[in-house]
Each structure stands twice: as structure tokens, then as C-alpha cells.
Amino acid sequence: MRLEGKVALISGGARGMGAVEAKLFAQEGAKVVFGDVLEEEGRAVEADIAAAGGEAIFLKLDVTSEDDWRRVVETALARFGKLDVLVNNAGIGGSGHLGDTSRAAWERIMDVNSTGVYLGTVAVVPAMQRAGGGSIINISSQLGIVGADTSHPAYQASKGSVRILTKAIAIQHAKDGIRCNSVHPGPIDTPMTAPKRDDAEFNERMLSKIPMGRIGRPEEVATGVLYLASDESSYVTGAELVIDGGWVAQ
């Protein structure tokens, strides 16, 4: 198993890509701690992992809260003794253009998608330093690399921030044995993207930007995250893994 003996912490693990990542990590031998603000869904994922023979605990986690991050990290260390992997997966989207974006909407998206990654990393790095290393995987987006007229500008800015923050973390903590990489999914079949995909006109425009002509599956992202969490990627840091059906290749 590719994560045998590792302890992983995943934010936004109650549904979508985060839930698939949590289940896959447990299947591959990791002890998984995952958090989310969606408690009912999180408990269901926890039960699914246990039923499949894996080991995982769900904890309530608002990624914009330093206290929540501190509590979750302390619980993980008390339960399993270390942390090897952090997946900063939690995120929110939005709709609209720059001119009709309120400051409150801008700040909310930036707080969750960008500041949440910063807070999670700050909370976990000391434990990884004590352990002699670790792997941090930050979920960005293909829209953290290129612009688009189909996405909220705050979302794009937040994901671009994650991309560059990832590289800074990778450089500053390489000597600690801590690797940090970003994953850039294109449109993925998750509950977060469902409302936009239900709009036929929007969906057609979105698909026209994807050379492969389809949206991705959460499992296709999770396997990439698994690679970066495993020792198979031991010489990979500061990199961008793009999983987008060819969107940014055009």
C-alpha cells in the first residue's frame, strides 16, 4: 500500500474531491484525519471508511479559524503521534464579474481558498519539522494559472495565490524535508460545480475549453494527490500537477 504507516490530514473532506481523497488514502494504508464544516456528511464519510476497513477520524474544521486548525492538529498528534501529509483541499467558488463583486464576497473567497491554506500550513509545519519531513499538497485550479470569463475573479485570484504560496513553502522548507506541491484540477464532477453545470449554456461554453471534451472525475484528481502524498514523489517539490483535460495546454 502506497501510504502505509503515514498519517494524513485533509481539509474539506466531507464531500467531493476531499471525500474521495480521504477514502483513497485510507484504502492505501494511511491513518486519515479529515475536517469540514459539513458535519453530517463528514460523519458519513468516516463511517464509509470504517466499513471498508480503514482508519479515519472526522473533526469539525473551519479553515479560516486558527483555533480550529490548532485543535485538529493537536487531536491528530494525540491520536496518531505524527503528521506526514497535509492536503489543503477545502475551497469555495463564486459567480459574477469584477464590477459586481462586493468586498465581502471577495474577502470570503480569499479567506477560505487562500488564507485557509496559509493557516493549515502554519499549523502543520512544526509537527513535520519534528518528524523530519512531510508532504503538503495544495489544491489550486487550472484557473490559478490562466484567466477565464466563466469564473469569479476572486476565485481565480485565490487559486493563483495558492499556486505561488506553494512554491514559497517548497523553497523555504526544502531543508526541513518538507515537500509542497500544487494540484490544478479543471472542471470536476462535484457538488460544488453542479449548479453551474446545470446551466446548459454555461456548460457548453465550459466544455468548449476542454480538448478532451468532458469534465473530470474526483478519482482522477485523487490519484494525482495520492502520488504527491506518497514517497514515489520524493524528489518533487514546488511543482504544479495540472489535471484539467487539456484546458491550459491551448
Secondary structure, 3 states (H helix, E strand, C coil): CCCCCCEEEEECCCCHHHHHHHHHHHHCCCEEEEEECCHHHHHHHHHHHHHCCCEEEEEECCCCCHHHHHHHHHHHHHHHCCCCEEEECCCCCCCCCHHHCCHHHHHHHHHHHHHHHHHHHHHHHHHHHHHCCEEEEEECCHHHCCCCCCCCHHHHHHHHHHHHHHHHHHHHHHHHCEEEEEEEECCECCCCCHHHHCCHHHHHHHHHCCCCCCCECHHHHHHHHHHHHCHHHCCCCCCEEEECCCHHHC
